Amino acid sequence: MGDHLPPTGWKFHQLDDSVDDELLSSLKRSFDEDGFICLASLFDEETVQRLREAAAVNFEECFQRLYDVGHTSFPRYCDEGDKKEYAISQGVKGGFKEIVMRSPGRFEMPFGCDRPPFNDEAIVRNEPLLQVVKALFSGEEHYMCNLSIVYATPGSSDQGWHADGGHINLQAHEGCHCFNVFVPLVDVNRSLGPTELRPGSQYLTRNLAPMMLAAKARGKLRKPAMPLLRAGDCLLFDYRVLHRGRANVSEVDRPILVMTFAKRTFKDRLNFPSKSIDDCPPRDIEVEEK
């Protein structure tokens, strides 16, 4: 796709306190077809502000903790020298269960999300959202398997296209078993780096290369979409759908609250390591000559 930016238009659904069955059925049909849906204004301005302020404090505290324990050489997410140097390495292997750098300058941070305001009932038990979650899983038993903040810092580049997880059944397509809920804590314009998605690609990632080629040959490969969300809106997308964060070319952070829901039978073992910030960092061991 290069630097091409796709159209930004996408339908946003407005939820009331009580969501009727007809709307829930419509949302599920759209989600099953496209791999994602957008919900407007699910969290109010005051709630978003509290989350944004707390996220900024946690982000600084997390990197200070990494430095204090001895995992990093400076107490910030990056060191602005001749060339920007990030405190931790990219990927799960270079990260911790509290924070991982997904791509240069783009961090996912569960650190601090087990305390207020992130675990407030108004956030994790938002009734309209939970009604939609239940509908997308067709009423099957499910749970929230992750609560985190994604920080795209200034200068973070375009991510590569990817899915957050694979298919349970590689022989035939099945319904969604896990999906993310992205809630931006600021209004996301083009310069902040919106999330770009390939509609319907959850049907292709079971065997990506040949299935994409076949879809393209049949004229069924759909163009990317890039919804521009305002603070408090929600983007819900299937773990298997192709997506990427676009570059943050602004001078401010782009924080997003992430809630991940999964069927009770699924456990995500791929996106975070088991090692913790509080684990002792590796040290050089001196071997005594005999």
KEZA-751147 format. One record per residue (C-alpha): residue number from 1; x, y, z. Coordinates in steps of 0.5 Angstrom, whole numbers. Example, Ala and Ser with C-alpha at 12.3 -4.5 7.8 and 13.67 -1.06 7.14 Angstrom:
BEGIN
(rec 1, (25, -9, 16))
(rec 2, (27, -2, 14))
//
This chain:
BEGIN
(rec 1, (0, 0, 0))
(rec 2, (6, 5, 1))
(rec 3, (4, 11, 4))
(rec 4, (-3, 11, 1))
(rec 5, (-8, 13, 6))
(rec 6, (-15, 9, 4))
(rec 7, (-22, 13, 5))
(rec 8, (-24, 14, 12))
(rec 9, (-31, 13, 12))
(rec 10, (-34, 7, 16))
(rec 11, (-41, 7, 19))
(rec 12, (-41, 8, 26))
(rec 13, (-47, 5, 30))
(rec 14, (-50, 9, 36))
(rec 15, (-52, 5, 42))
(rec 16, (-57, 7, 47))
(rec 17, (-57, 4, 55))
(rec 18, (-62, -1, 52))
(rec 19, (-60, -5, 46))
(rec 20, (-65, -8, 42))
(rec 21, (-65, -15, 39))
(rec 22, (-66, -12, 32))
(rec 23, (-59, -8, 33))
(rec 24, (-55, -13, 36))
(rec 25, (-57, -18, 30))
(rec 26, (-55, -13, 25))
(rec 27, (-48, -11, 29))
(rec 28, (-47, -19, 29))
(rec 29, (-48, -19, 21))
(rec 30, (-44, -13, 20))
(rec 31, (-38, -16, 24))
(rec 32, (-39, -23, 21))
(rec 33, (-38, -20, 14))
(rec 34, (-33, -15, 15))
(rec 35, (-29, -17, 21))
(rec 36, (-30, -11, 25))
(rec 37, (-35, -5, 27))
(rec 38, (-35, 2, 30))
(rec 39, (-39, 4, 36))
(rec 40, (-40, 12, 37))
(rec 41, (-39, 15, 43))
(rec 42, (-39, 9, 48))
(rec 43, (-35, 13, 54))
(rec 44, (-37, 20, 56))
(rec 45, (-32, 25, 56))
(rec 46, (-30, 25, 63))
(rec 47, (-29, 18, 63))
(rec 48, (-24, 19, 57))
(rec 49, (-20, 24, 61))
(rec 50, (-19, 20, 67))
(rec 51, (-17, 14, 63))
(rec 52, (-12, 19, 59))
(rec 53, (-9, 22, 65))
(rec 54, (-8, 15, 68))
(rec 55, (-5, 12, 62))
(rec 56, (0, 18, 62))
(rec 57, (2, 17, 69))
(rec 58, (3, 9, 68))
(rec 59, (7, 10, 62))
(rec 60, (12, 14, 65))
(rec 61, (12, 10, 72))
(rec 62, (13, 3, 67))
(rec 63, (19, 6, 64))
(rec 64, (22, 9, 71))
(rec 65, (20, 2, 74))
(rec 66, (24, -2, 68))
(rec 67, (30, 3, 69))
(rec 68, (30, 2, 77))
(rec 69, (30, -5, 77))
(rec 70, (36, -5, 72))
(rec 71, (32, -8, 65))
(rec 72, (34, -1, 61))
(rec 73, (39, 4, 61))
(rec 74, (35, 10, 62))
(rec 75, (28, 12, 65))
(rec 76, (24, 14, 59))
(rec 77, (21, 10, 53))
(rec 78, (26, 13, 48))
(rec 79, (33, 17, 48))
(rec 80, (33, 22, 44))
(rec 81, (40, 23, 41))
(rec 82, (43, 23, 34))
(rec 83, (39, 17, 33))
(rec 84, (32, 15, 37))
(rec 85, (34, 9, 41))
(rec 86, (28, 6, 45))
(rec 87, (29, 3, 52))
(rec 88, (26, -4, 50))
(rec 89, (27, -9, 44))
(rec 90, (21, -10, 39))
(rec 91, (17, -16, 40))
(rec 92, (15, -21, 45))
(rec 93, (22, -23, 46))
(rec 94, (24, -16, 48))
(rec 95, (18, -15, 52))
(rec 96, (15, -16, 59))
(rec 97, (8, -18, 61))
(rec 98, (7, -11, 63))
(rec 99, (9, -8, 57))
(rec 100, (11, -10, 49))
(rec 101, (14, -6, 44))
(rec 102, (10, -8, 38))
(rec 103, (13, -4, 33))
(rec 104, (18, 2, 33))
(rec 105, (15, 7, 38))
(rec 106, (9, 3, 39))
(rec 107, (8, 0, 46))
(rec 108, (2, -4, 49))
(rec 109, (2, -4, 56))
(rec 110, (-2, -8, 61))
(rec 111, (2, -4, 67))
(rec 112, (-3, -1, 72))
(rec 113, (-9, -3, 68))
(rec 114, (-11, -8, 74))
(rec 115, (-12, -1, 78))
(rec 116, (-17, 5, 78))
(rec 117, (-20, 8, 73))
(rec 118, (-18, 2, 68))
(rec 119, (-22, -3, 72))
(rec 120, (-28, 1, 74))
(rec 121, (-35, -2, 73))
(rec 122, (-36, 4, 69))
(rec 123, (-31, 1, 64))
(rec 124, (-30, -6, 65))
(rec 125, (-38, -7, 66))
(rec 126, (-40, -2, 61))
(rec 127, (-47, -5, 60))
(rec 128, (-49, -3, 52))
(rec 129, (-42, -6, 50))
(rec 130, (-43, -12, 54))
(rec 131, (-49, -14, 50))
(rec 132, (-46, -13, 44))
(rec 133, (-40, -17, 46))
(rec 134, (-45, -23, 48))
(rec 135, (-48, -22, 41))
(rec 136, (-42, -23, 37))
(rec 137, (-40, -29, 41))
(rec 138, (-48, -32, 40))
(rec 139, (-49, -32, 47))
(rec 140, (-43, -37, 48))
(rec 141, (-39, -36, 55))
(rec 142, (-33, -31, 54))
(rec 143, (-29, -27, 59))
(rec 144, (-24, -21, 58))
(rec 145, (-17, -24, 57))
(rec 146, (-13, -17, 57))
(rec 147, (-14, -10, 59))
(rec 148, (-8, -5, 56))
(rec 149, (-6, 1, 53))
(rec 150, (-3, 2, 46))
(rec 151, (1, 8, 46))
(rec 152, (3, 10, 39))
(rec 153, (9, 15, 40))
(rec 154, (11, 21, 36))
(rec 155, (15, 18, 30))
(rec 156, (12, 11, 30))
(rec 157, (12, 8, 23))
(rec 158, (7, 5, 19))
(rec 159, (6, -3, 22))
(rec 160, (6, -8, 17))
(rec 161, (0, -12, 16))
(rec 162, (-2, -17, 21))
(rec 163, (-7, -21, 25))
(rec 164, (-7, -21, 32))
(rec 165, (-8, -29, 33))
(rec 166, (-9, -35, 28))
(rec 167, (-15, -39, 27))
(rec 168, (-17, -45, 31))
(rec 169, (-19, -49, 25))
(rec 170, (-15, -49, 19))
(rec 171, (-19, -53, 15))
(rec 172, (-26, -49, 15))
(rec 173, (-28, -42, 17))
(rec 174, (-31, -42, 24))
(rec 175, (-34, -36, 28))
(rec 176, (-30, -31, 32))
(rec 177, (-27, -34, 38))
(rec 178, (-23, -27, 40))
(rec 179, (-23, -20, 39))
(rec 180, (-21, -13, 41))
(rec 181, (-24, -7, 43))
(rec 182, (-20, -1, 41))
(rec 183, (-23, 6, 45))
(rec 184, (-18, 12, 43))
(rec 185, (-17, 17, 49))
(rec 186, (-16, 22, 44))
(rec 187, (-19, 24, 37))
(rec 188, (-15, 20, 32))
(rec 189, (-14, 24, 26))
(rec 190, (-10, 22, 20))
(rec 191, (-3, 25, 23))
(rec 192, (-4, 21, 29))
(rec 193, (-4, 14, 26))
(rec 194, (-11, 11, 25))
(rec 195, (-12, 3, 25))
(rec 196, (-13, 1, 18))
(rec 197, (-17, -6, 17))
(rec 198, (-18, -10, 11))
(rec 199, (-25, -12, 11))
(rec 200, (-27, -19, 10))
(rec 201, (-20, -21, 11))
(rec 202, (-21, -26, 17))
(rec 203, (-24, -31, 12))
(rec 204, (-17, -31, 8))
(rec 205, (-12, -31, 14))
(rec 206, (-13, -39, 15))
(rec 207, (-8, -39, 9))
(rec 208, (-7, -32, 7))
(rec 209, (-2, -32, 1))
(rec 210, (-6, -37, -3))
(rec 211, (-13, -35, -1))
(rec 212, (-11, -27, -2))
(rec 213, (-9, -29, -9))
(rec 214, (-16, -33, -10))
(rec 215, (-20, -27, -8))
(rec 216, (-16, -22, -12))
(rec 217, (-17, -26, -18))
(rec 218, (-24, -27, -17))
(rec 219, (-25, -19, -16))
(rec 220, (-27, -21, -8))
(rec 221, (-21, -18, -5))
(rec 222, (-24, -11, -1))
(rec 223, (-20, -5, -1))
(rec 224, (-17, -3, 6))
(rec 225, (-22, 2, 11))
(rec 226, (-19, 7, 16))
(rec 227, (-25, 9, 21))
(rec 228, (-23, 16, 24))
(rec 229, (-25, 15, 31))
(rec 230, (-27, 20, 36))
(rec 231, (-25, 20, 44))
(rec 232, (-30, 15, 47))
(rec 233, (-32, 11, 40))
(rec 234, (-30, 4, 40))
(rec 235, (-27, 0, 34))
(rec 236, (-29, -8, 35))
(rec 237, (-25, -13, 31))
(rec 238, (-24, -20, 30))
(rec 239, (-17, -23, 32))
(rec 240, (-16, -26, 25))
(rec 241, (-17, -20, 21))
(rec 242, (-11, -16, 17))
(rec 243, (-10, -9, 20))
(rec 244, (-4, -4, 22))
(rec 245, (-3, 2, 26))
(rec 246, (-1, 8, 21))
(rec 247, (5, 12, 23))
(rec 248, (4, 18, 28))
(rec 249, (7, 24, 24))
(rec 250, (4, 29, 30))
(rec 251, (8, 31, 36))
(rec 252, (3, 28, 41))
(rec 253, (2, 21, 43))
(rec 254, (-4, 17, 41))
(rec 255, (-7, 13, 47))
(rec 256, (-12, 7, 46))
(rec 257, (-15, 3, 51))
(rec 258, (-16, -4, 49))
(rec 259, (-20, -9, 52))
(rec 260, (-20, -16, 49))
(rec 261, (-25, -21, 50))
(rec 262, (-25, -29, 48))
(rec 263, (-29, -35, 49))
(rec 264, (-28, -39, 55))
(rec 265, (-24, -44, 52))
(rec 266, (-19, -40, 49))
(rec 267, (-13, -37, 52))
(rec 268, (-8, -32, 48))
(rec 269, (-1, -35, 49))
(rec 270, (2, -31, 44))
(rec 271, (2, -23, 45))
(rec 272, (5, -23, 52))
(rec 273, (11, -26, 55))
(rec 274, (11, -29, 62))
(rec 275, (17, -25, 64))
(rec 276, (16, -19, 69))
(rec 277, (19, -13, 70))
(rec 278, (20, -15, 77))
(rec 279, (24, -21, 75))
(rec 280, (31, -20, 76))
(rec 281, (35, -18, 70))
(rec 282, (41, -22, 67))
(rec 283, (47, -20, 70))
(rec 284, (54, -22, 67))
(rec 285, (57, -28, 71))
(rec 286, (64, -28, 73))
(rec 287, (67, -35, 73))
(rec 288, (73, -36, 78))
(rec 289, (79, -39, 75))
(rec 290, (81, -46, 78))
//
